[in-house]
Amino acid sequence: MKTNKTTQIATIFILALLASGCATKKVTRLDPNDQIDLSGRWNDTDSKQVAEQMSRDVLSKPWLIRFEGNEERPPVVIIGIIVNRTSEHIEAETFVKDVEIEFVNSGKVRVVANDLFRDKLREEKAQQQTNATPESQQKIAAELGADFMLFGTINSTIDEYKKERLVNYKVNLELINLKTTEKVWIGDKEIKKYIKN
């Protein structure tokens, strides 16, 4: 009888501990446009701001006017490799996607898929040649060729002293004419963050 009572008390105690542990977690839904910086590291806000500002800059420069003067169509751009040269884990693909969004939504340029997605698209088109009805098959060798390719790097420098840290991120992008290999635009954007613990 005493063992049963001890077991019941122990069970109640364990359940109370579990309940109190679960009760401390709180989740709050936030507006995705809110600028929140918890760690001081590169984050989604930095990616979006840099992509917006650099895209506005590249699309306002003379290379675009020169191209439009010689052609009767918007230029076709492919986003190449953006290399993370910081000491942090930065998902460069997120930044690439932010740049693509800005480019496509501007209506000033056309954007084609990068090599990873092109390979998947080509596989699908090859499958269609044997598996899809003739009227719904997408033609092979009917891709839109790019006129320009965008390359870049994300770099950072860190200055630390005691409980203070200054991080300077610098994004460098270059737009290159694929036909001539001429660099038609070079841009950079810096973000400086001061963190005090």
N, CA, C and O of each residue as an XYZ file, in Angstrom:
788
protein
N       0.833     -1.203      0.000
C       0.000      0.000      0.000
C       0.865      1.249      0.000
O       0.588      2.203     -0.728
N       1.933      1.243      0.833
C       2.818      2.405      0.914
C       3.568      2.592     -0.409
O       3.801      3.722     -0.838
N       3.943      1.484     -1.052
C       4.648      1.540     -2.326
C       3.761      2.146     -3.415
O       4.226      2.922     -4.250
N       2.482      1.782     -3.391
C       1.542      2.356     -4.353
C       1.436      3.868     -4.184
O       1.415      4.606     -5.170
N       1.372      4.328     -2.941
C       1.262      5.757     -2.672
C       2.543      6.478     -3.102
O       2.475      7.579     -3.647
N       3.693      5.876     -2.866
C       4.980      6.443     -3.273
C       5.058      6.516     -4.796
O       5.523      7.513     -5.350
N       4.608      5.473     -5.466
C       4.595      5.450     -6.929
C       3.672      6.528     -7.485
O       3.999      7.189     -8.470
N       2.513      6.701     -6.844
C       1.574      7.740     -7.295
C       2.173      9.134     -7.119
O       2.047      9.980     -8.005
N       2.815      9.373     -5.994
C       3.433     10.686     -5.736
C       4.554     10.927     -6.742
O       4.677     12.025     -7.285
N       5.363      9.914     -6.990
C       6.464     10.041     -7.963
C       5.926     10.314     -9.359
O       6.485     11.133    -10.090
N       4.848      9.638     -9.736
C       4.236      9.848    -11.053
C       3.703     11.269    -11.193
O       3.894     11.920    -12.220
N       3.026     11.742    -10.132
C       2.482     13.115    -10.142
C       3.626     14.122    -10.244
O       3.529     15.104    -10.980
N       4.709     13.879     -9.505
C       5.865     14.777     -9.524
C       6.485     14.840    -10.926
O       6.809     15.921    -11.419
N       6.649     13.671    -11.564
C       7.231     13.613    -12.919
C       6.324     14.314    -13.930
O       6.803     15.053    -14.790
N       5.026     14.083    -13.828
C       4.084     14.748    -14.736
C       4.107     16.265    -14.544
O       4.019     17.020    -15.512
N       4.225     16.700    -13.296
C       4.293     18.138    -13.018
C       5.553     18.746    -13.628
O       5.515     19.842    -14.186
N       6.681     18.017    -13.516
C       7.931     18.498    -14.122
C       7.807     18.589    -15.645
O       8.216     19.581    -16.248
N       7.247     17.562    -16.254
C       7.061     17.567    -17.704
C       6.157     18.705    -18.152
O       6.427     19.372    -19.150
N       5.085     18.917    -17.406
C       4.143     19.988    -17.753
C       4.800     21.348    -17.617
O       4.579     22.223    -18.454
N       5.604     21.545    -16.580
C       6.246     22.848    -16.398
C       7.318     23.077    -17.458
O       7.539     24.209    -17.889
N       7.990     21.990    -17.882
C       8.993     22.110    -18.943
C       8.369     22.496    -20.265
O       8.951     23.284    -21.011
N       7.207     21.964    -20.573
C       6.519     22.269    -21.826
C       5.907     23.668    -21.799
O       5.772     24.314    -22.838
N       5.544     24.123    -20.621
C       4.854     25.405    -20.513
C       5.773     26.589    -20.743
O       5.280     27.694    -20.971
N       7.094     26.410    -20.693
C       8.004     27.541    -20.845
C       8.224     27.936    -22.306
O       8.689     29.046    -22.568
N       7.915     27.086    -23.240
C       8.113     27.400    -24.655
C       6.968     28.257    -25.175
O       5.794     27.942    -24.981
N       7.334     29.338    -25.836
C       6.324     30.232    -26.395
C       6.706     30.553    -27.840
O       7.844     30.927    -28.122
N       5.767     30.407    -28.729
C       5.994     30.704    -30.148
C       5.125     31.888    -30.526
O       3.929     31.915    -30.239
N       5.745     32.872    -31.177
C       5.025     34.062    -31.611
C       5.184     34.211    -33.113
O       6.306     34.182    -33.619
N       4.109     34.366    -33.817
C       4.151     34.606    -35.257
C       4.523     36.071    -35.492
O       3.992     36.973    -34.844
N       5.443     36.288    -36.428
C       5.917     37.637    -36.727
C       5.694     37.957    -38.199
O       5.553     37.061    -39.032
N       5.667     39.220    -38.495
C       5.600     39.669    -39.882
C       6.951     39.347    -40.536
O       7.987     39.729    -39.992
N       6.974     38.657    -41.684
C       8.248     38.330    -42.336
C       9.075     39.555    -42.703
O      10.279     39.441    -42.931
N       8.441     40.726    -42.762
C       9.176     41.953    -43.088
C       9.806     42.609    -41.868
O      10.566     43.567    -42.012
N       9.500     42.105    -40.648
C      10.129     42.647    -39.451
C      11.627     42.400    -39.499
O      12.076     41.320    -39.884
N      12.397     43.408    -39.106
C      13.850     43.271    -39.083
C      14.288     42.875    -37.678
O      14.293     43.697    -36.762
N      14.652     41.617    -37.524
C      15.067     41.084    -36.233
C      16.474     40.521    -36.387
O      16.745     39.736    -37.296
N      17.362     40.930    -35.494
C      18.745     40.485    -35.550
C      19.136     39.959    -34.182
O      19.432     40.745    -33.281
N      19.143     38.648    -34.009
C      19.439     38.050    -32.708
C      20.932     37.861    -32.476
O      21.432     38.153    -31.390
N      21.641     37.377    -33.479
C      23.041     36.991    -33.292
C      24.039     38.032    -33.780
O      25.199     38.017    -33.367
N      23.607     38.928    -34.645
C      24.552     39.856    -35.268
C      25.185     39.285    -36.523
O      25.973     39.961    -37.184
N      24.849     38.050    -36.858
C      25.381     37.442    -38.080
C      24.520     37.841    -39.287
O      23.444     38.423    -39.144
N      25.029     37.509    -40.470
C      24.284     37.722    -41.718
C      22.940     37.010    -41.600
O      22.885     35.860    -41.163
N      21.856     37.685    -41.986
C      20.533     37.067    -41.858
C      19.657     37.416    -43.058
O      20.126     38.014    -44.027
N      18.378     37.039    -42.985
C      17.467     37.242    -44.107
C      17.266     38.717    -44.437
O      17.101     39.073    -45.603
N      17.280     39.575    -43.423
C      17.133     41.019    -43.658
C      18.305     41.550    -44.468
O      18.115     42.322    -45.408
N      19.519     41.138    -44.105
C      20.717     41.566    -44.842
C      20.640     41.110    -46.298
O      20.931     41.874    -47.218
N      20.245     39.857    -46.489
C      20.156     39.296    -47.836
C      19.179     40.096    -48.695
O      19.499     40.466    -49.824
N      17.998     40.359    -48.164
C      16.983     41.090    -48.925
C      17.407     42.519    -49.214
O      17.245     42.998    -50.337
N      17.956     43.217    -48.202
C      18.360     44.607    -48.399
C      19.456     44.732    -49.449
O      19.386     45.582    -50.337
N      20.470     43.874    -49.339
C      21.580     43.926    -50.299
C      21.086     43.584    -51.700
O      21.456     44.252    -52.666
N      20.255     42.554    -51.820
C      19.728     42.161    -53.134
C      18.920     43.298    -53.754
O      19.086     43.593    -54.938
N      18.052     43.936    -52.980
C      17.241     45.043    -53.493
C      18.108     46.207    -53.951
O      17.928     46.720    -55.055
N      19.054     46.628    -53.102
C      19.871     47.796    -53.425
C      20.805     47.536    -54.601
O      20.958     48.391    -55.474
N      21.429     46.362    -54.628
C      22.350     46.077    -55.729
C      21.598     45.846    -57.040
O      22.088     46.216    -58.107
N      20.428     45.243    -56.968
C      19.633     45.033    -58.184
C      19.177     46.364    -58.756
O      19.220     46.565    -59.970
N      18.739     47.273    -57.895
C      18.353     48.609    -58.374
C      19.536     49.294    -59.049
O      19.379     49.950    -60.078
N      20.728     49.137    -58.460
C      21.914     49.778    -59.019
C      22.266     49.207    -60.391
O      22.446     49.959    -61.349
N      22.365     47.875    -60.490
C      22.764     47.263    -61.761
C      21.752     47.566    -62.867
O      22.133     47.735    -64.026
N      20.470     47.636    -62.517
C      19.439     47.876    -63.537
C      19.287     49.343    -63.907
O      18.464     49.686    -64.756
N      20.068     50.207    -63.283
C      19.996     51.637    -63.605
C      21.255     52.141    -64.314
O      21.398     53.343    -64.538
N      22.155     51.244    -64.663
C      23.442     51.646    -65.230
C      23.443     51.593    -66.761
O      22.561     50.986    -67.369
N      24.453     52.240    -67.385
C      24.501     52.387    -68.853
C      24.501     51.094    -69.659
O      24.035     51.102    -70.798
N      25.003     49.982    -69.119
C      25.049     48.743    -69.888
C      23.662     48.360    -70.402
O      23.523     47.856    -71.516
N      22.644     48.601    -69.586
C      21.275     48.221    -69.957
C      20.762     49.109    -71.095
O      20.121     48.624    -72.027
N      21.046     50.395    -71.013
C      20.631     51.334    -72.079
C      21.342     50.994    -73.382
O      20.732     51.019    -74.451
N      22.647     50.673    -73.293
C      23.400     50.309    -74.500
C      22.824     49.050    -75.135
O      22.681     48.980    -76.355
N      22.495     48.057    -74.315
C      21.942     46.815    -74.848
C      20.590     47.075    -75.504
O      20.325     46.589    -76.603
N      19.742     47.837    -74.830
C      18.412     48.136    -75.380
C      18.508     48.911    -76.688
O      17.642     48.782    -77.553
N      19.561     49.717    -76.835
C      19.757     50.474    -78.072
C      20.150     49.602    -79.243
O      19.882     49.951    -80.392
N      20.784     48.464    -78.970
C      21.261     47.571    -80.029
C      20.330     46.391    -80.303
O      20.397     45.768    -81.362
N      19.477     46.098    -79.353
C      18.595     44.940    -79.478
C      17.136     45.382    -79.323
O      16.848     46.434    -78.752
N      16.247     44.573    -79.833
C      14.818     44.878    -79.696
C      14.162     43.986    -78.653
O      12.978     43.663    -78.754
N      14.929     43.597    -77.663
C      14.417     42.729    -76.603
C      15.187     43.028    -75.325
O      16.276     43.598    -75.373
N      14.627     42.647    -74.191
C      15.370     42.817    -72.942
C      16.536     41.837    -72.881
O      16.453     40.755    -73.460
N      17.618     42.189    -72.194
C      18.739     41.255    -72.073
C      18.366     40.047    -71.217
O      17.516     40.131    -70.330
N      19.015     38.934    -71.502
C      18.794     37.705    -70.739
C      19.985     37.529    -69.793
O      21.144     37.573    -70.204
N      19.658     37.328    -68.511
C      20.690     37.240    -67.477
C      20.588     35.888    -66.773
O      19.497     35.370    -66.538
N      21.736     35.343    -66.450
C      21.805     34.147    -65.607
C      22.603     34.510    -64.361
O      23.633     35.180    -64.441
N      22.115     34.058    -63.212
C      22.839     34.305    -61.973
C      23.807     33.151    -61.783
O      23.400     32.002    -61.617
N      25.095     33.472    -61.810
C      26.127     32.445    -61.647
C      26.395     32.173    -60.179
O      25.478     32.176    -59.357
N      27.642     31.941    -59.861
C      28.019     31.561    -58.501
C      28.233     32.806    -57.641
O      28.918     33.748    -58.038
N      27.630     32.782    -56.458
C      27.907     33.778    -55.426
C      28.625     33.010    -54.319
O      28.023     32.155    -53.669
N      29.897     33.307    -54.103
C      30.734     32.545    -53.185
C      30.736     33.194    -51.804
O      30.935     34.402    -51.677
N      30.513     32.391    -50.781
C      30.591     32.851    -49.397
C      32.034     32.728    -48.931
O      32.547     31.619    -48.778
N      32.693     33.864    -48.704
C      34.072     33.861    -48.222
C      34.161     34.341    -46.775
O      35.237     34.705    -46.300
N      33.041     34.339    -46.088
C      33.041     34.717    -44.679
C      33.360     33.493    -43.833
O      33.434     32.375    -44.342
N      33.548     33.716    -42.541
C      33.790     32.598    -41.627
C      32.474     31.989    -41.150
O      32.477     30.989    -40.432
N      31.355     32.586    -41.543
C      30.038     32.118    -41.132
C      29.445     31.194    -42.188
O      29.859     31.188    -43.347
N      28.460     30.414    -41.747
C      27.686     29.636    -42.718
C      26.606     30.563    -43.277
O      25.644     30.897    -42.585
N      26.774     30.971    -44.524
C      25.775     31.805    -45.203
C      25.257     31.006    -46.378
O      26.030     30.551    -47.221
N      23.954     30.837    -46.432
C      23.337     30.120    -47.545
C      23.261     31.068    -48.735
O      22.323     31.858    -48.849
N      24.254     30.987    -49.622
C      24.326     31.899    -50.766
C      23.118     31.746    -51.687
O      22.733     32.699    -52.365
N      22.520     30.561    -51.718
C      21.361     30.323    -52.583
C      20.190     31.230    -52.211
O      19.416     31.634    -53.078
N      20.061     31.548    -50.923
C      19.006     32.466    -50.487
C      19.237     33.846    -51.083
O      18.298     34.490    -51.550
N      20.485     34.300    -51.067
C      20.819     35.601    -51.645
C      20.599     35.588    -53.161
O      20.065     36.545    -53.723
N      21.011     34.503    -53.817
C      20.801     34.372    -55.266
C      19.319     34.477    -55.597
O      18.937     35.151    -56.553
N      18.484     33.806    -54.802
C      17.033     33.838    -55.038
C      16.492     35.247    -54.840
O      15.620     35.679    -55.593
N      16.996     35.977    -53.834
C      16.561     37.366    -53.621
C      16.918     38.249    -54.825
O      16.130     39.104    -55.228
N      18.104     38.035    -55.393
C      18.514     38.797    -56.588
C      17.621     38.429    -57.774
O      17.175     39.311    -58.509
N      17.358     37.141    -57.963
C      16.496     36.710    -59.067
C      15.107     37.322    -58.948
O      14.527     37.745    -59.948
N      14.575     37.371    -57.744
C      13.255     37.980    -57.534
C      13.263     39.433    -57.982
O      12.354     39.875    -58.685
N      14.284     40.174    -57.577
C      14.381     41.588    -57.951
C      14.501     41.747    -59.467
O      13.844     42.607    -60.053
N      15.328     40.932    -60.098
C      15.528     41.014    -61.549
C      14.238     40.709    -62.306
O      13.815     41.475    -63.172
N      13.622     39.580    -61.965
C      12.408     39.166    -62.685
C      11.289     40.194    -62.488
O      10.622     40.580    -63.447
N      11.090     40.629    -61.261
C       9.999     41.563    -60.973
C      10.228     42.962    -61.528
O       9.283     43.742    -61.643
N      11.475     43.290    -61.875
C      11.748     44.609    -62.466
C      11.176     44.711    -63.877
O      10.807     45.799    -64.320
N      11.100     43.581    -64.587
C      10.640     43.585    -65.966
C      11.670     44.122    -66.947
O      11.402     44.194    -68.146
N      12.845     44.500    -66.454
C      13.878     45.086    -67.322
C      14.787     44.040    -67.945
O      15.399     44.287    -68.984
N      14.880     42.872    -67.316
C      15.707     41.792    -67.845
C      14.923     40.489    -67.769
O      13.944     40.373    -67.032
N      15.371     39.528    -68.539
C      14.810     38.176    -68.453
C      15.850     37.312    -67.751
O      17.050     37.482    -67.966
N      15.396     36.391    -66.919
C      16.312     35.558    -66.132
C      16.100     34.097    -66.519
O      14.971     33.608    -66.556
N      17.209     33.406    -66.809
C      17.134     31.977    -67.120
C      17.681     31.179    -65.947
O      18.445     31.691    -65.129
N      17.279     29.921    -65.881
C      17.667     29.030    -64.787
C      19.172     28.774    -64.799
O      19.805     28.730    -65.854
N      19.727     28.606    -63.598
C      21.147     28.290    -63.512
C      21.389     26.826    -63.874
O      20.445     26.089    -64.160
N      22.655     26.406    -63.861
C      23.011     25.078    -64.373
C      22.338     23.931    -63.624
O      21.964     22.933    -64.239
N      22.181     24.057    -62.317
C      21.528     22.991    -61.550
C      20.092     22.766    -62.019
O      19.672     21.631    -62.244
N      19.344     23.862    -62.163
C      17.951     23.749    -62.584
C      17.843     23.399    -64.066
O      16.935     22.672    -64.470
N      18.774     23.920    -64.880
C      18.753     23.588    -66.305
C      18.891     22.087    -66.519
O      18.203     21.511    -67.362
N      19.786     21.448    -65.750
C      19.963     19.997    -65.877
C      18.664     19.263    -65.581
O      18.314     18.310    -66.277
N      17.944     19.706    -64.545
C      16.659     19.074    -64.195
C      15.628     19.310    -65.304
O      14.857     18.412    -65.645
N      15.622     20.520    -65.861
C      14.686     20.838    -66.946
C      14.994     19.998    -68.190
O      14.088     19.515    -68.869
N      16.277     19.837    -68.472
C      16.661     19.030    -69.632
C      16.265     17.567    -69.453
O      15.825     16.914    -70.399
N      16.425     17.058    -68.226
C      15.986     15.689    -67.940
C      14.487     15.541    -68.198
O      14.040     14.560    -68.791
N      13.722     16.530    -67.744
C      12.271     16.485    -67.940
C      11.928     16.519    -69.430
O      11.073     15.762    -69.889
N      12.600     17.403    -70.188
C      12.316     17.474    -71.627
C      12.684     16.169    -72.333
O      11.979     15.732    -73.242
N      13.792     15.549    -71.913
C      14.197     14.272    -72.506
C      13.148     13.196    -72.207
O      12.829     12.382    -73.074
N      12.616     13.192    -70.991
C      11.562     12.241    -70.634
C      10.301     12.480    -71.463
O       9.612     11.534    -71.847
N      10.010     13.732    -71.729
C       8.805     14.058    -72.508
C       8.883     13.516    -73.931
O       7.856     13.195    -74.528
N      10.093     13.412    -74.477
C      10.238     12.959    -75.857
C       9.723     11.531    -76.038
O       9.305     11.154    -77.133
N       9.754     10.739    -74.966
C       9.250      9.365    -75.068
C       7.938      9.146    -74.337
O       7.210      8.202    -74.644
N       7.625     10.006    -73.373
C       6.474      9.737    -72.518
C       5.298     10.707    -72.676
O       4.197     10.404    -72.215
N       5.498     11.840    -73.302
C       4.409     12.822    -73.431
C       3.815     12.760    -74.835
O       4.454     12.297    -75.780
N       2.589     13.232    -74.946
C       1.952     13.272    -76.261
C       2.700     14.257    -77.154
O       3.251     15.236    -76.649
N       2.735     14.026    -78.460
C       3.499     14.905    -79.357
C       3.127     16.382    -79.235
O       3.996     17.252    -79.295
N       1.837     16.661    -79.063
C       1.447     18.078    -78.999
C       1.847     18.758    -77.686
O       1.873     19.987    -77.622
N       2.157     17.988    -76.640
C       2.531     18.599    -75.359
C       4.029     18.532    -75.070
O       4.486     19.056    -74.055
N       4.799     17.888    -75.958
C       6.247     17.793    -75.757
C       6.909     19.158    -75.921
O       6.589     19.916    -76.837
N       7.836     19.452    -75.014
C       8.646     20.667    -75.146
C       9.866     20.338    -76.000
O      10.506     19.304    -75.811
N      10.179     21.220    -76.933
C      11.276     20.963    -77.864
C      12.621     20.975    -77.150
O      12.852     21.745    -76.217
N      13.501     20.094    -77.620
C      14.889     20.107    -77.169
C      15.624     21.149    -77.999
O      15.275     21.377    -79.158
N      16.627     21.776    -77.426
C      17.437     22.815    -78.075
C      16.608     24.041    -78.423
O      16.798     24.649    -79.476
N      15.690     24.401    -77.537
C      14.895     25.619    -77.742
C      15.036     26.565    -76.545
O      14.155     27.382    -76.279
N      16.169     26.439    -75.821
C      16.379     27.253    -74.626
C      16.744     28.683    -74.993
O      17.237     28.960    -76.087
N      16.495     29.561    -74.070
C      16.850     30.966    -74.212
C      18.281     31.142    -73.726
O      18.569     30.887    -72.557
N      19.164     31.565    -74.585
C      20.565     31.758    -74.206
C      20.759     33.069    -73.458
O      20.123     34.076    -73.770
N      21.643     33.045    -72.471
C      21.909     34.244    -71.669
C      22.872     35.170    -72.394
O      23.790     34.726    -73.085
N      22.640     36.473    -72.221
C      23.544     37.497    -72.742
C      24.578     37.892    -71.691
O      25.711     38.241    -72.022
N      24.174     37.832    -70.423
C      25.021     38.286    -69.323
C      24.955     37.288    -68.170
O      23.950     36.605    -67.968
N      26.064     37.224    -67.413
C      26.098     36.381    -66.217
C      26.569     37.215    -65.035
O      27.504     38.009    -65.143
N      25.894     37.015    -63.895
C      26.229     37.728    -62.667
C      27.013     36.797    -61.752
O      26.573     35.683    -61.468
N      28.177     37.255    -61.289
C      29.017     36.516    -60.345
C      29.223     37.371    -59.108
O      28.983     38.578    -59.136
N      29.670     36.749    -58.017
C      29.969     37.569    -56.862
C      30.524     36.823    -55.676
O      30.655     35.599    -55.677
N      30.853     37.619    -54.644
C      31.370     37.074    -53.388
C      30.728     37.817    -52.220
O      30.332     38.977    -52.333
N      30.639     37.112    -51.098
C      30.241     37.725    -49.834
C      31.439     37.568    -48.904
O      31.842     36.449    -48.588
N      32.006     38.692    -48.467
C      33.177     38.694    -47.596
C      32.827     39.337    -46.264
O      31.826     40.044    -46.150
N      33.653     39.088    -45.261
C      33.456     39.768    -43.982
C      34.795     39.981    -43.286
O      35.732     39.201    -43.454
N      34.864     41.044    -42.510
C      35.985     41.280    -41.619
C      35.419     41.476    -40.220
O      34.347     42.058    -40.052
N      36.138     40.991    -39.228
C      35.665     41.055    -37.853
C      36.717     41.735    -36.989
O      37.900     41.398    -37.051
N      36.277     42.692    -36.188
C      37.135     43.371    -35.218
C      36.523     43.133    -33.842
O      35.380     43.514    -33.591
N      37.294     42.497    -32.946
C      36.759     42.158    -31.621
C      37.654     42.718    -30.524
O      38.878     42.763    -30.648
N      37.009     43.138    -29.459
C      37.740     43.552    -28.261
C      36.846     43.308    -27.057
O      35.756     43.869    -26.948
N      37.332     42.454    -26.150
C      36.580     42.064    -24.956
C      35.177     41.594    -25.339
O      35.040     40.571    -26.009
N      34.133     42.315    -24.932
C      32.756     41.881    -25.209
C      32.125     42.636    -26.373
O      30.906     42.617    -26.543
N      32.952     43.299    -27.172
C      32.443     44.063    -28.314
C      32.948     43.438    -29.611
O      34.070     42.938    -29.688
N      32.101     43.480    -30.608
C      32.464     42.904    -31.902
C      31.893     43.778    -33.010
O      30.734     44.188    -32.957
N      32.715     44.058    -34.007
C      32.292     44.805    -35.184
C      32.486     43.906    -36.396
O      33.599     43.471    -36.691
N      31.390     43.634    -37.093
C      31.451     42.782    -38.281
C      31.089     43.626    -39.497
O      30.054     44.293    -39.518
N      31.945     43.589    -40.502
C      31.686     44.317    -41.740
C      31.543     43.311    -42.875
O      32.495     42.616    -43.230
N      30.336     43.244    -43.440
C      30.071     42.369    -44.583
C      30.190     43.200    -45.853
O      29.713     44.332    -45.919
N      30.829     42.622    -46.850
C      30.939     43.306    -48.144
C      30.559     42.324    -49.243
O      31.162     41.260    -49.386
N      29.544     42.704    -50.016
C      29.103     41.884    -51.146
C      29.600     42.555    -52.420
O      29.315     43.728    -52.661
N      30.336     41.817    -53.225
C      30.834     42.299    -54.519
C      30.164     41.496    -55.620
O      30.180     40.265    -55.592
N      29.579     42.183    -56.584
C      28.954     41.516    -57.726
C      29.502     42.096    -59.022
O      29.837     43.278    -59.097
N      29.588     41.244    -60.043
C      30.050     41.669    -61.371
C      29.126     41.080    -62.423
O      28.782     39.899    -62.372
N      28.733     41.900    -63.365
C      27.915     41.451    -64.491
C      28.810     41.398    -65.716
O      29.448     42.388    -66.074
N      28.854     40.220    -66.364
C      29.786     40.009    -67.473
C      29.033     39.650    -68.741
O      28.127     38.817    -68.729
N      29.424     40.291    -69.834
C      28.871     40.003    -71.153
C      29.424     38.654    -71.610
O      30.636     38.508    -71.766
N      28.552     37.667    -71.828
C      29.003     36.319    -72.179
C      29.668     36.256    -73.557
O      30.549     35.428    -73.785
N      29.252     37.118    -74.458
C      29.819     37.100    -75.806
C      31.234     37.661    -75.809
O      32.134     37.089    -76.423
N      31.427     38.782    -75.122
C      32.710     39.481    -75.189
C      33.575     39.296    -73.942
O      34.751     39.660    -73.965
N      33.039     38.749    -72.873
C      33.648     38.609    -71.544
C      33.951     39.963    -70.894
O      34.730     40.040    -69.944
N      33.340     41.014    -71.405
C      33.524     42.350    -70.822
C      32.723     42.463    -69.529
O      31.574     42.027    -69.452
N      33.352     43.059    -68.512
C      32.634     43.379    -67.278
C      31.874     44.672    -67.524
O      32.479     45.732    -67.687
N      30.547     44.588    -67.550
C      29.739     45.754    -67.888
C      29.238     46.501    -66.656
O      28.785     47.642    -66.751
N      29.325     45.846    -65.502
C      28.925     46.490    -64.243
C      29.626     45.803    -63.093
O      29.714     44.576    -63.052
N      30.133     46.603    -62.147
C      30.710     46.093    -60.905
C      30.074     46.885    -59.774
O      30.036     48.115    -59.809
N      29.580     46.176    -58.778
C      28.968     46.856    -57.646
C      29.360     46.212    -56.332
O      29.698     45.029    -56.277
N      29.310     47.004    -55.279
C      29.525     46.439    -53.946
C      28.606     47.124    -52.950
O      28.180     48.263    -53.137
N      28.321     46.399    -51.901
C      27.445     46.891    -50.839
C      28.005     46.395    -49.524
O      28.373     45.228    -49.398
N      28.070     47.294    -48.531
C      28.582     46.936    -47.220
C      27.495     47.026    -46.164
O      26.614     47.885    -46.222
N      27.575     46.129    -45.206
C      26.706     46.175    -44.017
C      27.627     46.051    -42.818
O      28.403     45.100    -42.717
N      27.539     47.016    -41.908
C      28.371     47.003    -40.708
C      27.489     46.767    -39.495
O      26.458     47.419    -39.332
N      27.905     45.817    -38.631
C      27.130     45.485    -37.438
C      28.008     45.577    -36.198
O      29.104     45.021    -36.141
N      27.499     46.286    -35.222
C      28.193     46.408    -33.927
C      27.415     45.579    -32.909
O      26.218     45.779    -32.702
N      28.125     44.643    -32.278
C      27.493     43.754    -31.309
C      28.200     43.926    -29.975
O      29.424     43.823    -29.890
N      27.418     44.189    -28.933
C      27.962     44.316    -27.581
C      27.250     43.330    -26.677
O      26.025     43.355    -26.564
N      28.027     42.452    -26.026
C      27.442     41.445    -25.135
C      27.313     41.990    -23.724
O      26.840     41.286    -22.832
